Amino acid sequence: MSKLLCISPGHGGTDSGATAFGYLEKDLTLIISKRVAELLKEYNPNLIRNKDITLDSSARSTAIKSKYQYCLDIHLNAANGKGTGIETIHSIYSTKGKALAEVIAQQLKNAIDLPIRRVFSREGKNGDYYYMHRLTGCTTTVIVECLFLDNQEDVNHLNIEKIATAIANGFKIFMANQETQKPSIKNYEPAKCYKIASTEIVEIDPIALKISIQDKAANKIALPNFVTAGYQMMQANGEAYPLGILVSEGEVMQNRQPHNKPAGTLIVYKDGTVDVKPILDISTETNVWFAVSGCTILPKIRMTEEGFVGQFSDIGRKTSRPVIGWNPEKNKVIIAVRPDSDISRAQLTLINLGCTKGITLDAGGSTVLRVDNDFLFNTTRQLHSVITW
């Protein structure tokens, strides 16, 4: 299980960061970060560096990637003396990151009396532009640019205690807001696992479902309970990326279908209700707690309508196949994995299990199911993300 919080002092060692008016960014970020850690001691945060050492992008992101729920990456800005104010930067995929970035920026504005220059995200060729968002896995990372170090007016507002207190207060306010936004359903029954003939079945309370970004071989994933999620592809650098919508605990991890066609998406709303419908962009929905995309198979198979044609019609082939559906009588989400199952047989599986709506997930060499630490279906294929409970 990931820890809650890490604090990443920007730059360090041979990388001094911005330099101006006798200040080195690397020194200030370390001082600020240590004080933020003290102010947030109830969250038991880790410092990614606690002394003046060099951390390149690989070392820093590896130390953070999916090991924490949140990361505060602390910096001071520079723009040849022409910039002023506060900037906070969040992932293009992260609604939680945006909320955290906004509240920290507001707290800094109140504390040091500088304007908010912008709260923003930036897209690059392979998703997020900034590696602290792109390479830190499922950790929600916010980059905090406290002020412009090469602007004399901004430096006049450089107060370590006020800055650290503002960042810490922003995180505390964000965490309090997260508690109030949780679903009204607090308790749920444990998942029930059983087998009918060759089909492995898991019945789950909808609100218990989560997405976990892993980007590793399935047989190396340490979660005790998980199944293959939606479709994915592999990048040239060996990292996997999703080909459908992903939402977990209200956090949007992937907001739309990359092939620009609405595809079958199982949605759990914050009130515990469940629906399956073709969605292009999940931002059209409100109060979403969990969502995963695949291809609709119930009430009808929609391969053609959802763009699974030509070479992509291969998703309908006979293989070991995970499916996920909604059983309204039991008020449960049903996950089932059946070997030697084409898309029509997958539809029948869900019907036989009392489901009225459902989708097929990524199958074939990506199929995996682990329950109570036992692999019922296993693979060594690298998976971007899995459904867990």
N, C-alpha and C positions, 0 to 999 in steps of 0.2 A: 504494500500500500504506500502511495506517495505521501511525503510530508507536506505540510500546508504551505510553507513560505521559505523562499530564499531571497537574499539581497545580494545583488551583483554590483560591486563598485566598479565603474567603468575604467578601462585602460589599466595601466600598471606596468612596472618594470621598465623595459625599453620603450614602451608606448606611453608617452607622457600625456597624450590627448592635447587639448587646447592649452596654450601658454600665453599669458598676458598679465601685465601689471605685477610681475613678480610671482604670479601664481602658476602652479601646475595642476591641470585638471585631475590627474591621477591621485594627487595628494588630497585634494578637496573631496573627491568622491569617496575615498576610503574613510575620511573623518566623518562625513555625513552618514555614510552607510553604517558605520559602527554605532553612531548615535541612534539611527533609526532602529537598528537591531535591539538596542537597550530599551527604547520606548515601546517596542512590540514584543517584549520578552514573554508575554503570556502566550504568544503563538509559537515560541521556541524556534525562531528563524535561524537558518544557516547563512553564513557569509561565504560567498563563492571565493573571495580572497580576503584575508585579514592582515595582509602585509603587502609590501611593494614588490610584487612578482609579475612576470610577464605571462599573460594568458592570451593565446591566439584564439581565433574564432572557433576552431575545432575543440580545443581544450575547454573553453568556457561553456560552449553549448553542450558538450558531452557531460560536463559536471551538473548541468541543469536538466537536460532532456528527460521529460516525463517522470522525474524524481520528486517534483514538487507540484502542488496545485497552482501556486502563484510565484512569480518572480518580479521583483522591483529592480530594474536595471538603471542605476543612477549615474547621471552625467551632468556636465555643464556645456553649454553650446558655444559656438563660434561662427562668425560670418563676416570676417574682415571688418569688424567694427560696425557693420550695417544692420545687425539684427538686435532685437530687444524683446524681452518678455519670456514667458513660460511656454514650453512645448511638452506635450505628452503624446506618445505614439503607441498604438495598439495594433494587433493583427487584423488583417482584412477579414478574417473569418470569425473573430471573437466578439460576441456581444458582451460577455462579462469583461473582457479586456477594455472595451470602449467605455463601459460604465466605470470601471476602476480608473481609467485614464482621466475621465471627466471630473471625478470627485477629487482626485489628487491635484489636478490643475486648479480647481476652484479653491482648495485649501491653501495652495501656494500663493495664489493671488491675494487671498485674504491676509496671509501672514507677512508677506514681504512687499506688498503694495506695488507689484508689477503686473502689467496686463497679460492675459492669456493670448499668446500669439496664435496658437492653433492646437487643437486636439485632433489627431489625424491618423490615418493608416496609409501605407504606400504599397502598391502592387508592383511586382517584378515579373520577370519572364517565367519563373517557376513558383508562382504564388506570392508570398510576402517578399518585399524587397529587403528588409532588414533580417540578417541572419539570426538575431535574437528572437525573432518570431518564427522564421522559417525552419530553424534547426533545433528548436527546443521542445519538439513533440507536443504532447497534450498539456504542457505547462502553459498557463496563461501569463504571458510576459508583457509588462508595460515598461517602456523606456521613458524615463523622466529626465528632461532637460530643464534644470532648475532656473537658469538664467543664462545670459550671454556673457561669458568670461572676458571677451575682448571688447566689451562696451562699458565705458567708464561709468555711465549712469546706472547700468545694471549692477556693476560691481559695488556701487554705493549701497545696494540693497542686499549685499552678501552677508547673511547672518546665519551661521551654521545651526544654532539652536532653533531659530524660527523655521528654517528650511526642513530640518529633520523632523521637527514636531508636526509641521504641515503634512509631510509625506506619511508619517505614522498615523496622524488623525484621519487622513484620507483613506488609508487601508482599513482602519477601524470602522469608519462610517460605511464603507463598501461592504464589509463583512456583516454588519448589522442589517444592511439592506438585503443581503442575500438570505438571511434567516427569515425575513418577513415575506420573501417571494417564493419560499418553498411551497409545494403543494399542500393542500389542506389534509390530505391523507398521509398521516405520519407513520402508521403501523401497517404492515402487510404480512401475509402468511409466507412461510418459507416455500421455495419452489418445490414442486413435486415431480419426480422423475420416474418413468416406468417404460416398459417395452411391450409392444404388440407385434408379434411375428418378428420381422427384421427391422422394424422402425423404432428408433429411440425417440422418446417424447419427453418434453419438459413443459409443465404448466406453471405459469408465472403471473403474479399480480402485476398489472401493467406498470405501476409506478416504480417497481423495483428494477426496471430495465435501465441499462446504461450503455454508452459507447466508450471503449477504451482504445486510444491510439497506441499502437505497439511498434509497428514498423520493424518487425523481427520475425524469425522463423517461428511458426505456430507452436512447434514442440518445445520452444524455449520460453514461451509466455508463461509467467508464474501465476496467473490468475487461477483460482480453483474452479471457477465456472465460466465458460464462455463458448460461443459458437461463431462461425464465420459471419461477417457483416455483409455489406453491399459490395458491388463490383469494384474492382481496383485495377490499376495498371502499374507497371514498373518504370521508373525513370532510368536514364542511362547511368546515373551515379549509383544505382542500386537501391534507392529509396522508393517505396511504394507511395501511390497517391490515390485518393478515392475518386470514383466515378459516379457519385450520387450524394444525396443529401444525408447529413449526419448531425443529429442534435442529441446532447446528453445533459441531463439535469438543467435544462433550460439554456445551455450553452450551444450556440451554433458553431459547429466545427467545419461544415461544408454547407453552403447555403443554396446551391442550385445544381441542376444537371448539366455537366459539361457538354453533352451532345445536343443541348438546346431543344429537347423534347420533354414534355411532362412524363414522368415515369412513376410507377407504382411506389407509394411511400406509406409505410405504417407509421402512424402518428399517435403518441400518447399525450393528451393534454394535461394541464396542471390539475384539473379536477378529477383525473383518473379515467376519463372517457377515451375511447379508442376509435380511430377511423383508418381506413385504407383508401387512398385515392391518388390519381395521377397528379403530381406536383412538379412544376418547373423550378420555382423559387420559394423556399420555405418562408421567406419574409412576408409572403401574402397571408400567412396564418398567424394567429395570435395565441398566447398562452401555451406554447408548445414546450413540453417537458422532455420528450424523447422522440426521435424520428430516425428512420433508416429507409433507404431506397433500394429497390431491386426491380423486378418486373411483376406486374399484376398477374395473378393466376386465378383469383377468386374475387368476385362472382364470375368473371370470365377471363380467359387468357388474352392478354393484350400485347403480345410481342410486336406485331406490325404497327399498331397505333403508337407504341412507346419507343419506336425506332430500333428494335432488335431485329433487324433484317440483314440480308446479305451475310457477310462474314460474322455478324453479331447474332445471327439466328442460331449459332452454335450453343447459345445458352439453354436451348431447349433439348439438348441431347440427353441420352440415357447415361446417368452417372450417379454417384453418391451425392444426394442433393439435400441441402438444408432449406427449410421453408419456415415462414413465420406467419401466423394468422390470428384472428380474433374469434373466440368462442363466447357469444353474448349470454348463453344460458349459464355458463360457469363463471362469467365475468373474468376470464383469464386470457392472456396471450399464450398461444400454443407454439412452441418451437418443436419441429420434428425433423429428423434426418433419416432418410431411407436410402439404402443402396439400390443400384440398378433402376433408377427412377428418371424417366423423361418428364417434360414439363406437364404433360397431360396426367401422368400418374401422380405427380406432385399435387396437382389440383384435387385429385380424388383422395389423396392422403388427408388433406385439410378438411374436405367434406366429411370424410369418415370420422374425423376427430371433432365434429360439431362446429367447425368454423364457417362463418358466412363471408369473410373477407380475408385476403391474404396475398403475400408476395413470395416469390422465390428469391433466395439470396445467392451470393457468389458460390459456385459449386465446382465440381471436378476436382482438380488438384488443390483447390483452396479449401475444400471441405474439412472442417474440424468441429468436434464437440467434446467438451470436457465438463464433467459433472462431479463435484465433490473430489476434485483432484485426480479423477480417473479419466483417461482419454478413451472415449467410446468410438470416436473417429479421429484420426491423427494425420498430420501432414508436416513435412519439413519446409513447405513453401512459405516465403516471407509474406506476412499480412500487414497491411497498413493499419487496420482497425478490426475490432471484434465487438460483438454484443456480449455483455456480461451482466451478472445479477448477484 
